[in-house]
Structure formats: structure tokens, C-alpha cells
Amino acid sequence: MQITFWGVRGSYPVPGAATVRYGGQTSCVEARTSSGECVIVDAGTGMRALGNKLAREVKTLPRQYHVLLSHVHWDHIQGLPFFAPAYIPGTRIAVYALLAAADDLNGVIGGITRHEFFPMPLEAVPAAFDFQKVEPGVDFVIGAFHITPIALNHPFGSVGYRIDADGSSWAYVSDTAPFTQVLHKRHFLAGLETLSDDDKVALDAMRAALVRRLHGVDTVVYDTHFLPEEHKRFPHYGHSTPDQALEICGEAKVRRLVLYHHAPGHTDEQMDQIAAKYLAQGAAVGIEVLTSFEGMTIPIGPEAASP
């Protein structure tokens, strides 16, 4: 199995002179088995370039694509209307989302293609969309891929995925905050800032479940949006730091961590400094740390060489 990064930014796209080397498109990762089966994780603006590549690969119809969404914040779904295979008749696109989000997923995706915002509404697209609900802890199978959804700590909810195939495994953990603050819907609506005892128990259980499901995974792609000093200024945004990711991966005995969901304000020069710092910090605790960039392909498995 291998994974390719098509978008590595968080919040909003920032293509330009300051982000040439790491890229400015938002979240999208492609996973491929040795036999060529594919799943797509998140549908940010990086999905446009991936869709162009997949459309060129089409030799037989109908084709089916599977898209795992972490959640439906804008930077994780904005690429769907620009996914080229959606405009090829006969194509089927299965979109998987957290149970709460999937209740109105058709409305969410349809909403961004309303005539006020986009020239072609969802119902007029030649491809057929199939919206599927996922629930943390309830595994499912897509072809050769075994998928384990994992609850994450993010405003209005998010879900990560452990993906096993070809005798190897990787995990996608984005978006999530540390497990010291509750960032769920009821807290935002009620303006709650303090943790109850029940909240602490729930957060501890969520963290323990994440570590358990990551245990022994070869490669973890983790939301490391903020540096530690930045996180102190924006604790409610629902994102983590490389230090927090290393702590989780160390407990789970992960071999390799990939820094991901980079802050839009981090330039290539800043990203170089982050990459060098956490490569060294990871080596000190026996974890290989890579920093994702657009176009990077990583073979998954202990015998696979890093790029």
C-alpha cells in the first residue's frame, strides 16, 4: 500500500510564492493497494488535481470511487464539486461521513453546489452519489481496505480512520485537538468553558480509544496545525501540535508520524524549520517524522523506504 498527498493545508487554500514547496491546497490523501484499488481521504481543494489524474486513468466504465470524510468543515469538502470523475457518466461516488454529519450530508454537499454558488447543482452531475454513515468503532470494508473509524476531538465532531490493506496499516487523524478540552456541539452552543467530571471521563476514553486503535500502525498522518506557542493563543480551534502527535504516537508504538494539516500562515521557510526540528525530536524517541507536502508518495510498511 502507498499514500499520496494532494492537499496538506488546513483552514483555507494558500497557493502562492510562499508555499511552493509544501503546497497550498487543503486536505486530500489518496491510498492505493498493490493491485491498484483506491480510497480517498478528505475532499479539500487538493481533490481537484487528484480527480484530473483519476479521470485520465479511466479505461473502463462504470468506475466507482470511495471518499472518506473526516468531517464537513469547508476545507475538507471544497474539492468535491471540482472532482473530474463526477462529470463522467456512469461514475459512482460513495461518500462516507461521521454519523452526525451524514444525517444531512446530501444537503451539505448539495448546498455548496446550489445555483447561487456553482454552475451545476449536485442533482445534475452525471455521476451518482451514495452517502454512507460511519460510526466510531464500527469497522467496515471497502474492497481490499479494512477501515476503522476513530472518534476525534473537534468542534461539532470529527472522525479519523485506521486503514489496513496489503498486510500494512496507516491512520489518518485530522482534525483533532488535545484531549484536555471538550470541543463538541453542546459546549459551543451553551458557551461552556469548564470541564465537568463526565467531560473528563469522556475525553480520557476518547484518547484511550485513539491510542488503542493506533497501536502498532506503521504510519500515522496527524493534524499538527499549530506550533505549541500558537496553540496557546487558539486553544478552541480544534487542532494539535507536533509535540502532542508525538506523545500519542509514542504511546501507540507507531513507527512513523507524518505532520499534516499545516497552518495556512506557515511559509516554506517555516515549514523547513518545523520539519528539521521534529525530525530530530522524533529520532530521539524512535519515531521517524516526515513533513507532508503536495505530491509526496509514501510506501506503507516497515520494509518500505521513506521518500
N, C-alpha and C positions, 0 to 999 in steps of 0.2 A: 504494500500500500504506500501511496505517497500523497502529500498535500501540497497545493499551490495557493499562494496568497494573491488575490486580485484586488483587495482593498484592506488597508491596515489602520486607517484613521478612525477616531471616534468623533461624535457630535455633528460634524459637518465636513464636507469635502474642502480641501485646501490645495488643489493643484497649483503649481507655480514655481518660480525660480528657487524658493527656499525649501522646497520639498521634492526636488527632482529625484534624488537617490532613494529615498524611502517611500515616496509616493504620497498622494494627497486624496485618494479615493477611500470611501468608507467601507465598512466591514463586509467581506465576502471571501470565503475559503472553499476551494474545490478539493474533494478527496477522491482518489482513484484506486481501484484494486488492480492487481497484476493482470486481470482479464479485461480491464477497461471499464468496469462498472463505476458509476459516478454518483456521488451525493454532493449537494451544495449546501454550505452552512452560512446562513445570513445572506441578505439580498440588498446590501448597500450599493453605493454607486459603482463599486468595483465589479458588480454583476454585469454591467454593460459590456465590458471588454471580454469577460468570460462568455457571455451569450454570443458574441460575434465569433469567437473561436468554436463554440459548440455548433453553431449554425453551419460553419464551414465543414465540420466533420460529418454532417448528416449525409448518409448514403442510402438508408432505407427508412421508410415511414410505415406506421407511425413511430415516433420516438417519445419516450417518457422521461421526465426529469423530476428529481426529488429535492425539495428545498426545505431545510430545517431552519426555522427561525428561532433565535434566542428570545426575542420579544418584538413588539411592533413600534418601537420608537423610530422616528423618521430616518435616522442614519442607518437603520438596519433593513429598511424596506424600499428605499427610494429608487433602487435599481430595477425593481420588478417591471415597471412599465417600459423599460428600455431593454428588456431581455429579448434578444432577437428571435430565439426559437418560438416565443409566444406568437409570432406572426407567421409561422409556418403551419398551414392547415394539417390537421391530423395529430399535432403535438398534444401531449397530455402533461400537465404540470401539477404535481402533488405538493402542496404547501402544508408543512407541519408546524404547529404552534402550541404554546402553553395553553392548558385547558381554559383558563380565564379569557385569554386573548382570542382563542378560536371561536368562542361563543359569537363573536361579531367579526370574525376575520374577513368574511366576504364583504362586509360593509366597510372595513378598514381599507382593504386593498381596492375595492370598488371606489371608495371615497377619493383616493389620490388620482383616479383616472376620470373623475367627473368632468363634464364638458367645460366647466369653468377653468379647469387646471390642465387638461390634456386633450389632444385632438381625437383620441379613440377611447370610448368607455370600455370597461372590462368586459361587458356582455357582448361587445362587437369584436373582440380579439379572436382570431381564428383558433387559437389553442383552447383546450378545455382545462379549466382549473378545478382541482379537487382539494378541499380544505379539510385537513385531518387534525384532531386534537391529540396533544400529548400530555402526559401526566408524570411528574417526577416519580421515579422508582418503578414505573411500569414500562418494561422493556418492549421493543418491537423490532421487527426485521424488515430491511429493505434489500432484497436480493442477497448479495454476499455480506452485507453490513448488518452487524448486531448493534442496535442503538439503545443506550441507557440515558434517559433524561435525568437531569440533576437540578434540584431547586437552587436558585441563587438569590442574593440579597440586593434587590434593585427596586427603585420606585415603581409601583404597580406591577412588580413581578418580572422575573426573567428565568430562563432555563438554560443550563449548559448541557452538553452531550458528551458521553463517552462513546467512542465508535471503535468497534473491533472488527477486523477483517484480515484475511491473509496471514493469520497467526500473529498479528501485531495489533497495537492499540494506540489511539491518541484521544485527547479530550479537548473540547472547546469550552472555555469558561469565560464568557463575556455576555452581559455586563454584570459585575458584582462588586459590592462594597465589602469591607471587612465585616465580620460578624459581631460587631460591638454596638451597632445601631440598627433599629428597625426601619426599613425604608419601604413599607408596604402601604397600600392604598388607604387603609383606615387611619393610619398615623398622619398622612398628608392632609386628609380631609378634616381631621379633628385637630390638627396643629399640635400633635403630641411630640414632645422632645425628650421625655424621660422614659426609661425602660421599666416596665413592671416586672415582677418575678416571672410571670408567664412569658413575657417577651424574651427574657434572658434564657429561659429553658428552650424556647423555640429556636432562638439563634444558635445556641450550643448544639442543638440537634441538627440544624441545617449544616453547620460547619462540620460536625462529625460525619454526616452522611456524604458530604462532598469529599472529605479525606478518604472515607471508606471506598467510595466509587472510583476515586483516582488511584487507589492503591495499586502499585505495580505497573501503571500505564507508562508506556515508553516516552511519549511526548505530550506535553500539556501546553496549549495555546491559551494564555491567560490575559485578562484585562489588566493592563498596567498603565492606565491612562495618566496617573498623577505621579510626580515625584513626592517624597514624604512631606517636604515643606509646602507643596501645592495642596496636598490632601488636607492639611490643617486648615486651609482657607476655604475649601469647598467640600466639607465632610458629607453633605447631603446629596451630592450629585450621583452617588451610586457606583463609584469606581474604586479601583485598588491601586496599590503601588507595587513596584518590583520586589520590594522587601517583603510585603505581605504575600505575594505569589510564591516567593522562595520558601517562606515559612510553611505554607500549605503543601507545596511540592516536596519539601524535605520530610514532612510527616508521612506523606503518601509514598515515599520512596520512589519518586519519579526520576527517570534518567535524564530527561531534557525538558527545559522550560523555554517557551518562545514568548517574548514580550510582544504585546499586541494592543490594538485599540489606542494608538498613540494620540496624545493631546494635539489638537489642530495647531496650537501655537508653538509646538516643538519643531524647530528647523532641523535641516540635515546635520548641521554642526552640533546642535544639542543632542540629536539622536546618536551621533557618533560617540559623544561623551557618555551618554546613558549606556550604550552598548558595551563600551570598554569597561565601565565601572562594574556592571552586573555580570559580565563575563568572568571577571576576576572574583567577584563575590560568590558566584555560583561554583567556580572551581574550588574555592576554599571549603565548600560543604559537599563536594562531589556531584554537583548538578551542572550539566552543560547548559549554558544560557545563550540563546540566539535572539537576535532582534529582527522581527519580521520586516520585510519590505515588499513592495509590489513586484510580482514576478518570481519571487523566491519559491523554489520547489524543494521540499524536504522528504527524503525517503524515511519511512517509519519502521523502526525495529533496531535492536541493539547492534546488529551487524551492518546497518546502513551508515555510510559516511555522511557527515554533515556537509552542507554546501560551503 
